[in-house]
Structure formats: C-alpha cells, structure tokens
Amino acid sequence: MVEPLPDLIPPKPPLSDRRGKWVAILTGALSILIGVAYLVLITVLDSRGPLLPPPPEALGGAAAAVSGVAAEAPPPG
C-alpha cells in the first residue's frame, strides 16, 4: 500500500501571527533607519571640527568666579 504524500505547502498561519510578523519587520526597519540617521548626524556634526570654548565675554560674571579673580563686569552700554 502506498502512503499519501505530505502537503508541500504549509498551512497559512492565523491572521494575528501574520500581523505580528509585519509589525516586527516594520519596527526592525524603523530601528535600522533611525540608526543610520544617527550615524549620518554624528558624521556631519563631527566633520565641523573641534569645539572651541566660548569667549570670556560670553560667560559674564561666571568667568571671574571660575578663574578665582575678583573682577567686575563692565557696565552695559
């Protein structure tokens, strides 16, 4: 007696499983896109050169406190 051949096409998974698969693919693609965008942003920001400290005038009264020298800020105007 000959045994019947097994089905070569697997049965379709339930709708919830198919939806979950697409959600996983979409979130994976989105995370890769965010990672690539982050790398591009870091490359652009890094290519601008080293950061320079702000001039002492920009710090106002904080520069005198940090340097330890008691100096008055010039009057505005």
Backbone as JSON, one array per atom type, in Angstrom:
{
  "sequence": "MVEPLPDLIPPKPPLSDRRGKWVAILTGALSILIGVAYLVLITVLDSRGPLLPPPPEALGGAAAAVSGVAAEAPPPG",
  "N": [[0.82, -1.16, 0.0], [0.5, 2.27, -0.75], [1.75, 5.15, 0.77], [0.14, 8.3, 1.42], [1.29, 11.4, -0.01], [2.88, 13.96, 1.88], [1.55, 17.25, 2.54], [2.96, 19.78, 0.61], [2.82, 22.49, 0.74], [2.81, 24.59, 3.41], [0.29, 25.15, 5.93], [-1.5, 28.29, 6.12], [-0.57, 30.7, 8.53], [-2.45, 31.89, 11.38], [-4.33, 35.0, 11.22], [-3.5, 36.85, 13.16], [-0.88, 36.08, 13.7], [0.36, 36.6, 11.26], [0.04, 39.35, 11.14], [1.56, 40.12, 13.34], [4.07, 39.39, 12.43], [4.49, 41.23, 10.36], [4.48, 43.58, 11.84], [6.78, 43.23, 13.35], [8.73, 43.23, 11.31], [8.39, 45.82, 10.31], [9.03, 47.44, 12.59], [11.66, 46.66, 12.96], [12.86, 47.59, 10.57], [12.4, 50.31, 10.92], [13.97, 50.83, 13.19], [16.52, 50.35, 12.15], [16.63, 52.39, 10.26], [16.55, 54.65, 11.94], [18.98, 54.28, 13.26], [20.84, 54.56, 11.13], [20.3, 57.21, 10.41], [21.14, 58.48, 12.73], [23.92, 57.9, 12.67], [24.61, 59.33, 10.36], [24.01, 61.95, 11.2], [25.84, 62.27, 13.35], [28.23, 62.04, 11.94], [28.11, 64.33, 10.29], [28.05, 66.38, 12.24], [30.48, 65.9, 13.5], [32.29, 66.42, 11.5], [32.56, 69.13, 11.42], [34.66, 70.07, 12.86], [36.8, 70.63, 15.77], [35.33, 71.52, 18.94], [35.26, 74.83, 20.18], [36.11, 76.67, 23.09], [33.84, 78.99, 24.69], [34.13, 82.58, 24.32], [35.53, 84.66, 26.94], [33.86, 86.85, 27.41], [31.34, 85.96, 26.89], [30.62, 84.49, 29.05], [30.1, 86.18, 31.14], [29.67, 87.18, 34.48], [30.36, 84.74, 35.52], [32.84, 83.91, 34.62], [34.73, 85.28, 36.13], [34.31, 84.18, 38.64], [35.01, 81.53, 38.24], [37.67, 81.7, 37.44], [38.84, 82.67, 39.7], [39.65, 85.22, 40.11], [38.72, 88.29, 41.33], [36.82, 90.27, 39.63], [35.07, 93.02, 38.27], [32.22, 93.09, 36.15], [32.05, 94.9, 33.12], [30.07, 97.9, 32.83], [26.85, 97.79, 31.21], [26.41, 98.92, 27.86]],
  "CA": [[0.0, 0.0, 0.0], [1.28, 3.49, -0.91], [1.37, 6.19, 1.72], [-0.12, 9.58, 0.75], [2.36, 12.39, 0.1], [2.52, 15.07, 2.79], [1.31, 18.53, 1.87], [4.19, 20.53, 0.42], [2.55, 23.87, 1.1], [2.36, 24.62, 4.81], [-0.95, 25.92, 6.11], [-1.3, 29.7, 6.45], [-0.74, 30.97, 9.96], [-3.61, 32.74, 11.67], [-4.17, 36.42, 10.87], [-2.76, 37.55, 14.21], [0.54, 35.76, 13.53], [0.85, 37.34, 10.09], [0.11, 40.77, 11.51], [2.71, 40.25, 14.22], [5.29, 39.3, 11.62], [4.66, 42.51, 9.67], [4.84, 44.58, 12.85], [8.19, 43.0, 13.67], [9.53, 43.68, 10.16], [8.3, 47.29, 10.26], [9.79, 48.04, 13.69], [13.08, 46.42, 12.68], [13.28, 48.53, 9.53], [12.4, 51.65, 11.52], [15.14, 50.96, 14.06], [17.7, 50.47, 11.28], [16.57, 53.74, 9.69], [16.95, 55.59, 13.0], [20.42, 54.09, 13.47], [21.56, 55.16, 10.01], [20.14, 58.66, 10.52], [22.02, 58.88, 13.83], [25.29, 57.87, 12.19], [24.79, 60.46, 9.43], [24.02, 63.17, 12.0], [27.1, 62.32, 14.08], [29.29, 62.3, 10.96], [28.02, 65.74, 9.9], [28.44, 67.22, 13.37], [31.9, 65.67, 13.79], [33.12, 66.95, 10.42], [32.68, 70.58, 11.55], [35.9, 70.39, 13.55], [36.7, 70.58, 17.24], [34.58, 72.59, 19.6], [36.08, 75.84, 20.81], [35.43, 77.21, 24.28], [33.26, 80.32, 24.44], [34.99, 83.68, 24.78], [35.2, 85.04, 28.33], [32.76, 87.81, 27.45], [30.06, 85.25, 26.83], [30.32, 83.9, 30.34], [29.67, 87.22, 32.06], [30.27, 87.15, 35.8], [30.8, 83.39, 35.88], [34.26, 83.76, 34.28], [35.51, 85.76, 37.25], [34.19, 83.23, 39.74], [35.73, 80.31, 37.89], [39.1, 81.96, 37.38], [39.32, 83.0, 41.03], [39.99, 86.64, 40.14], [37.53, 89.11, 41.6], [36.77, 91.4, 38.69], [33.71, 93.46, 37.99], [31.83, 93.11, 34.76], [31.87, 96.29, 32.68], [28.65, 98.29, 32.77], [26.3, 97.64, 29.85], [26.24, 100.14, 27.09]],
  "C": [[0.89, 1.24, 0.0], [0.77, 4.52, 0.08], [1.1, 7.5, 0.98], [1.04, 10.54, 0.98], [1.93, 13.49, 1.08], [2.31, 16.34, 1.98], [2.63, 19.3, 1.78], [4.03, 22.0, 0.78], [2.06, 23.9, 2.55], [1.08, 25.44, 4.93], [-0.63, 27.36, 6.5], [-1.46, 29.88, 7.96], [-1.96, 31.85, 10.17], [-3.29, 34.21, 11.38], [-3.34, 37.17, 11.9], [-1.26, 37.28, 14.09], [1.12, 36.5, 12.34], [0.99, 38.82, 10.4], [1.31, 41.01, 12.41], [4.03, 40.2, 13.47], [5.55, 40.62, 10.91], [5.02, 43.63, 10.64], [6.31, 44.45, 13.22], [9.1, 43.49, 12.55], [9.54, 45.21, 10.11], [9.12, 47.94, 11.38], [11.28, 47.8, 13.51], [13.62, 47.38, 11.64], [13.35, 49.95, 10.08], [13.62, 51.83, 12.42], [16.42, 51.06, 13.26], [17.76, 51.86, 10.68], [17.0, 54.78, 10.72], [18.45, 55.48, 13.26], [21.25, 54.73, 12.38], [21.47, 56.68, 10.07], [21.03, 59.2, 11.64], [23.47, 58.92, 13.39], [25.57, 59.03, 11.23], [24.88, 61.77, 10.22], [25.34, 63.33, 12.75], [28.25, 62.63, 13.13], [29.29, 63.76, 10.55], [28.5, 66.64, 11.03], [29.94, 67.09, 13.67], [32.79, 66.29, 12.72], [33.29, 68.47, 10.52], [33.95, 70.98, 12.28], [35.71, 70.37, 15.06], [35.89, 71.75, 17.78], [35.55, 73.55, 20.26], [35.36, 76.35, 22.05], [34.87, 78.6, 23.97], [34.22, 81.41, 24.91], [34.59, 84.09, 26.2], [34.04, 86.02, 28.43], [31.4, 87.13, 27.47], [29.65, 84.68, 28.18], [29.85, 84.93, 31.37], [30.4, 87.14, 33.38], [30.78, 85.78, 36.2], [32.28, 83.19, 35.59], [35.13, 84.2, 35.44], [35.46, 84.77, 38.4], [34.97, 81.96, 39.46], [37.22, 80.55, 37.92], [39.68, 82.31, 38.75], [39.71, 84.46, 41.17], [38.71, 87.43, 40.35], [37.57, 90.32, 40.68], [35.32, 91.73, 38.43], [33.44, 93.4, 36.49], [31.67, 94.57, 34.34], [30.39, 96.64, 32.59], [28.13, 98.15, 31.35], [26.23, 98.98, 29.15], [27.43, 100.54, 26.42]]
}
